[in-house]
């Protein structure tokens, strides 16, 4: 039987919830999760309340020099980070932490910031579904972003995907190896978008990098594996209607990790479509993602995920009602894996 999951969460759901950079600001948020599973224990107890987290935002702009600082620190089991694979060994860490400055029509950011690659889904609590590993990416490096009229672009180099030897970047973690396998490193990213009309744009992104061996087979932890991915995307708004679509190709070569060779490259195509409709303080949305394996020997084939939902802006945060249904998942090596999951989520976030 399918496992039905009912969750109540206080969670940071969208980028719009993050406080804007001001001259100086300190703010925060709180979330927790109540989960009800379709089993004998949860049918009797009505589930457990857990995954609580306290969020701290610190933003500052030096008015004299123009340099900025922006950070988000999370504490608690609901920080969406794995202690076994992060840099703190506990349920806390930085979701982002960067220093930046504007130069003309461009901006430089140094630290942990968003990887400019396609777009992320509206759906948050279960993650980016079958875009896993290529949507809500927050890596550590240097990024330059600029606008040239109807064209905007990003050029970036990310040395690692998180601080230290961490392979757990929060939110969309668990799709890039582990501390005992490999780490995403030396990643170059290019992104460009063109404004077709008011509130419409098309774009393309590409990333290419190395994988560092963390198995312990070699004390020098050599850079032996490789990864690359490309995506084309569209975003548009038509009065109250929003439309987003993208097509992605991913490839990961794990040969050399742990001294193992002869492995087939992990290849798959990802597709995503998001439709939104706004009505005052309400936003109705549907996320659809698909992953189709092109890896030699992979018998899973294709997987689909649907995530319809509605959000309500009540002032200090949002209420979300979401339903998620998928018949597959994305594994730690970026491979398409089998699965069967249905969930209903009632979510609330709050900021202060």
C-alpha positions as CSV (number, residue, x, y, z in Angstrom):
1,X,0.0,0.0,0.0
2,X,1.0,3.6,-0.5
3,X,2.1,5.4,2.6
4,X,0.0,8.6,3.2
5,X,1.8,11.4,5.0
6,X,0.0,14.3,6.6
7,X,2.3,17.1,7.8
8,X,1.8,20.4,9.7
9,X,4.9,22.6,9.4
10,X,6.0,26.1,10.1
11,X,8.5,26.5,7.4
12,X,10.3,29.0,5.2
13,X,8.7,28.3,1.8
14,X,9.8,30.8,-0.8
15,X,12.6,33.2,-1.5
16,X,10.2,36.0,-1.1
17,X,10.0,35.2,2.6
18,X,13.7,36.0,3.1
19,X,14.2,39.6,4.4
20,X,15.5,42.0,1.9
21,X,19.0,43.4,2.4
22,X,18.8,46.8,4.2
23,X,21.3,49.0,5.8
24,X,21.3,46.7,8.8
25,X,18.7,44.1,9.9
26,X,18.4,41.2,12.2
27,X,15.3,39.1,11.9
28,X,14.2,35.5,12.2
29,X,11.6,32.8,11.8
30,X,10.4,29.6,13.3
31,X,9.0,26.3,11.9
32,X,8.0,22.8,13.1
33,X,6.4,19.7,11.5
34,X,3.7,17.4,12.5
35,X,3.7,14.1,10.5
36,X,0.9,11.5,10.4
37,X,1.8,8.2,8.6
38,X,-0.6,5.4,7.5
39,X,0.6,2.8,10.1
40,X,-0.7,1.4,13.3
41,X,1.4,3.6,15.6
42,X,0.4,6.9,13.9
43,X,-3.2,5.8,13.6
44,X,-3.3,5.6,17.4
45,X,-1.1,8.5,18.3
46,X,-2.1,10.8,15.4
47,X,1.6,11.3,14.6
48,X,4.5,13.1,16.2
49,X,5.4,16.8,16.2
50,X,9.0,17.4,15.4
51,X,11.4,19.0,12.8
52,X,11.4,22.3,14.7
53,X,13.9,25.0,13.7
54,X,14.8,28.6,14.6
55,X,16.0,30.7,11.7
56,X,18.3,33.7,12.1
57,X,18.8,36.3,9.3
58,X,21.5,38.9,9.5
59,X,21.9,41.4,6.6
60,X,24.0,44.5,6.5
61,X,25.2,47.1,4.0
62,X,28.2,49.3,4.7
63,X,26.9,52.7,3.4
64,X,30.4,54.0,3.0
65,X,31.9,51.3,0.9
66,X,28.8,49.6,-0.5
67,X,29.8,46.1,0.6
68,X,26.9,43.9,1.7
69,X,26.6,40.9,3.9
70,X,23.7,38.4,3.9
71,X,23.2,35.2,5.9
72,X,20.7,32.7,7.0
73,X,21.5,30.4,9.9
74,X,19.2,27.5,10.9
75,X,19.0,25.7,14.2
76,X,17.1,22.5,15.0
77,X,16.1,19.2,13.5
78,X,14.0,21.1,10.9
79,X,17.1,22.8,9.5
80,X,16.9,20.4,6.6
81,X,20.5,19.3,7.0
82,X,22.0,15.9,7.8
83,X,24.5,15.9,10.7
84,X,26.3,12.8,9.3
85,X,27.2,14.7,6.1
86,X,27.3,18.5,7.0
87,X,30.1,20.6,8.4
88,X,28.8,21.1,11.9
89,X,27.9,17.5,12.8
90,X,24.6,18.7,14.2
91,X,21.2,20.0,13.1
92,X,22.4,23.6,12.3
93,X,24.4,25.4,9.7
94,X,24.3,28.2,7.1
95,X,21.8,28.0,4.3
96,X,23.6,31.0,2.9
97,X,26.4,33.4,3.9
98,X,27.9,35.8,1.4
99,X,29.6,39.1,1.1
100,X,28.9,41.2,-2.0
101,X,29.1,44.6,-3.7
102,X,27.5,46.3,-6.7
103,X,29.6,47.6,-9.5
104,X,27.6,49.5,-12.0
105,X,24.9,47.1,-13.4
106,X,26.6,44.1,-11.9
107,X,27.0,42.5,-8.5
108,X,29.8,40.3,-7.1
109,X,29.0,37.8,-4.4
110,X,31.6,35.8,-2.4
111,X,30.6,32.9,-0.1
112,X,27.6,30.6,-0.1
113,X,24.9,31.7,-2.5
114,X,22.4,30.5,-5.0
115,X,23.7,28.6,-8.0
116,X,22.3,30.3,-11.1
117,X,20.8,27.3,-12.8
118,X,17.3,27.2,-14.2
119,X,14.5,27.7,-11.6
120,X,13.2,26.0,-8.5
121,X,9.7,24.7,-7.8
122,X,7.1,26.4,-5.6
123,X,6.7,23.2,-3.6
124,X,9.2,23.3,-0.7
125,X,8.6,21.0,2.3
126,X,9.3,17.7,0.4
127,X,12.0,19.4,-1.6
128,X,12.4,20.1,-5.3
129,X,11.1,16.6,-6.2
130,X,12.6,15.2,-9.4
131,X,14.8,18.2,-10.0
132,X,16.7,17.0,-6.9
133,X,20.3,18.3,-6.9
134,X,19.7,20.9,-9.6
135,X,17.2,23.4,-8.2
136,X,17.7,24.8,-4.7
137,X,21.5,24.7,-4.9
138,X,23.5,26.8,-2.5
139,X,27.2,26.4,-3.1
140,X,30.4,28.1,-1.8
141,X,32.4,30.2,-4.3
142,X,32.4,33.5,-6.3
143,X,29.5,34.7,-8.5
144,X,29.1,37.7,-10.9
145,X,25.6,38.7,-12.0
146,X,24.8,41.6,-14.3
147,X,22.0,43.1,-16.5
148,X,22.6,44.4,-20.0
149,X,19.3,45.8,-21.0
150,X,17.1,42.9,-22.0
151,X,19.8,40.4,-21.2
152,X,20.9,39.3,-17.7
153,X,23.7,36.8,-17.0
154,X,25.7,35.0,-14.3
155,X,29.2,33.7,-14.3
156,X,30.3,31.7,-11.3
157,X,32.9,29.4,-9.9
158,X,31.9,27.3,-6.9
159,X,34.9,25.6,-5.1
160,X,32.7,23.2,-3.1
161,X,29.0,22.7,-2.5
162,X,29.2,23.5,1.2
163,X,31.8,24.5,3.8
164,X,34.6,22.0,4.6
165,X,34.0,18.5,3.5
166,X,30.2,18.8,3.9
167,X,28.0,17.3,1.1
168,X,24.8,18.5,2.8
169,X,23.8,22.0,1.5
170,X,20.3,22.1,3.2
171,X,16.9,22.0,1.5
172,X,18.1,20.2,-1.7
173,X,20.8,18.1,0.0
174,X,21.3,14.3,-0.2
175,X,21.7,14.3,-4.0
176,X,25.5,14.9,-4.2
177,X,27.2,11.9,-2.5
178,X,28.2,11.9,1.1
179,X,31.2,12.3,3.4
180,X,32.1,8.7,2.8
181,X,31.8,8.8,-1.0
182,X,32.4,12.1,-2.8
183,X,31.9,15.8,-2.8
184,X,30.8,18.2,-5.6
185,X,33.8,20.6,-6.3
186,X,35.4,23.0,-8.8
187,X,32.1,23.8,-10.6
188,X,31.9,26.5,-13.3
189,X,28.4,27.8,-14.0
190,X,27.1,30.0,-16.9
191,X,23.6,31.3,-17.0
192,X,21.9,33.7,-19.4
193,X,18.3,35.0,-19.9
194,X,16.6,37.2,-22.4
195,X,13.5,39.3,-21.8
196,X,11.1,38.4,-24.6
197,X,8.5,40.9,-23.3
198,X,7.3,42.4,-20.0
199,X,7.5,39.6,-17.4
200,X,8.5,37.0,-20.0
201,X,12.0,35.5,-20.4
202,X,13.8,32.5,-21.9
203,X,17.2,31.3,-20.6
204,X,19.8,28.6,-20.5
205,X,22.3,27.4,-17.9
206,X,25.3,25.1,-17.9
207,X,27.5,23.8,-15.2
208,X,30.6,21.6,-15.2
209,X,32.8,20.4,-12.4
210,X,34.7,17.8,-10.6
211,X,33.9,15.2,-7.9
212,X,36.4,14.7,-5.0
213,X,37.0,11.2,-3.6
214,X,36.1,11.1,0.1
215,X,36.1,7.3,0.5
216,X,39.5,7.2,2.2
217,X,40.9,5.0,-0.5
218,X,43.4,7.7,-1.2
219,X,44.6,10.0,1.6
220,X,45.1,12.9,-0.8
221,X,41.3,12.9,-1.6
222,X,41.9,13.3,-5.4
223,X,39.5,14.9,-7.9
224,X,38.7,11.9,-10.0
225,X,35.0,12.1,-11.0
226,X,33.2,14.7,-13.1
227,X,29.7,16.1,-13.5
228,X,27.9,18.4,-15.9
229,X,24.4,19.5,-16.7
230,X,22.5,21.9,-19.0
231,X,19.0,23.4,-18.9
232,X,16.8,25.6,-21.1
233,X,13.9,27.4,-19.4
234,X,11.0,29.8,-19.8
235,X,9.3,32.0,-17.3
236,X,6.2,34.2,-17.9
237,X,3.4,36.1,-16.2
238,X,0.1,36.9,-17.8
239,X,-1.9,39.1,-15.4
240,X,-2.7,36.6,-12.6
241,X,-1.4,33.5,-14.4
242,X,2.2,32.3,-14.1
243,X,3.9,29.8,-16.3
244,X,7.4,28.2,-16.0
245,X,8.9,25.3,-17.9
246,X,12.3,23.8,-18.3
247,X,14.2,20.9,-19.9
248,X,17.4,19.6,-18.3
249,X,20.1,17.1,-19.2
250,X,22.4,15.8,-16.4
251,X,25.5,13.6,-16.4
252,X,27.7,12.3,-13.6
253,X,30.9,10.2,-14.0
254,X,31.7,8.3,-10.8
255,X,34.7,6.4,-12.2
256,X,37.7,6.6,-9.9
257,X,35.7,7.2,-6.7
258,X,37.0,4.7,-4.2
259,X,39.3,3.3,-6.9
260,X,36.3,1.8,-8.7
261,X,36.3,1.9,-12.5
262,X,34.1,0.6,-15.3
263,X,31.0,2.3,-14.1
264,X,28.4,3.6,-16.5
265,X,27.8,7.3,-16.5
266,X,24.7,8.4,-14.6
267,X,22.6,10.2,-17.2
268,X,19.0,11.4,-17.1
269,X,16.7,14.0,-18.5
270,X,14.6,16.2,-16.2
271,X,11.5,18.1,-17.2
272,X,9.5,20.6,-15.1
273,X,6.4,22.7,-15.5
274,X,4.9,25.0,-12.9
275,X,1.5,26.8,-13.2
276,X,0.4,29.5,-10.7
277,X,-2.7,31.6,-10.4
278,X,-3.0,34.5,-7.9
279,X,-6.2,35.7,-6.3
280,X,-5.4,38.5,-3.8
281,X,-3.6,36.9,-0.9
282,X,-4.1,33.4,-2.4
283,X,-1.8,31.6,-4.8
284,X,-2.8,28.4,-6.5
285,X,-0.1,26.3,-8.0
286,X,0.8,23.0,-9.6
287,X,4.4,21.7,-9.9
288,X,5.1,18.8,-12.2
289,X,8.5,17.2,-12.5
290,X,9.7,14.2,-14.5
291,X,13.0,12.3,-14.6
292,X,13.9,9.8,-17.3
293,X,16.9,7.6,-16.9
294,X,19.5,7.3,-19.7
295,X,21.9,5.3,-17.6
296,X,23.0,2.0,-19.0
297,X,21.6,-0.8,-16.9
298,X,19.0,1.4,-15.1
299,X,15.7,-0.5,-15.2
300,X,13.6,2.2,-13.4
301,X,13.0,4.1,-16.6
302,X,10.9,7.2,-15.9
303,X,9.5,8.8,-12.8
304,X,6.8,11.5,-12.3
305,X,5.9,13.8,-9.5
306,X,2.8,16.1,-9.0
307,X,2.5,18.8,-6.4
308,X,-0.7,20.8,-6.5
309,X,-1.2,23.3,-3.7
310,X,-2.5,26.7,-2.5
311,X,-0.9,29.3,-0.3
312,X,-2.4,32.1,1.7
313,X,-0.5,35.2,2.8
314,X,-1.8,36.0,6.3
315,X,0.7,38.8,7.0
316,X,3.8,37.6,8.9
317,X,3.9,34.5,6.8
318,X,2.1,32.0,4.7
319,X,-0.3,29.0,5.1
320,X,0.2,26.2,2.5
321,X,-2.0,23.3,1.6
322,X,-0.1,20.8,-0.7
323,X,-0.6,17.3,-2.0
324,X,2.4,15.4,-3.4
325,X,2.3,12.2,-5.4
326,X,5.3,10.6,-7.1
327,X,6.3,7.2,-8.3
328,X,10.1,7.6,-8.1
329,X,12.9,9.7,-6.7
330,X,16.5,11.0,-7.3
331,X,19.3,9.1,-5.4
332,X,22.6,10.3,-3.9
333,X,24.4,9.8,-7.2
334,X,21.8,11.7,-9.3
335,X,20.2,8.4,-10.5
336,X,16.5,7.8,-11.0
337,X,15.3,5.3,-8.4
338,X,12.0,3.6,-7.9
339,X,9.5,4.8,-5.3
340,X,5.8,5.2,-4.4
341,X,4.9,8.2,-2.2
342,X,1.8,10.2,-1.6
343,X,1.6,13.0,1.0
344,X,-0.7,15.8,2.1
345,X,0.9,18.9,3.7
346,X,-0.6,21.7,5.8
347,X,2.2,24.3,6.2
348,X,2.6,27.6,8.0
349,X,5.6,29.8,8.3
350,X,6.1,32.9,10.5
351,X,8.7,35.6,10.5
352,X,9.6,38.2,13.1
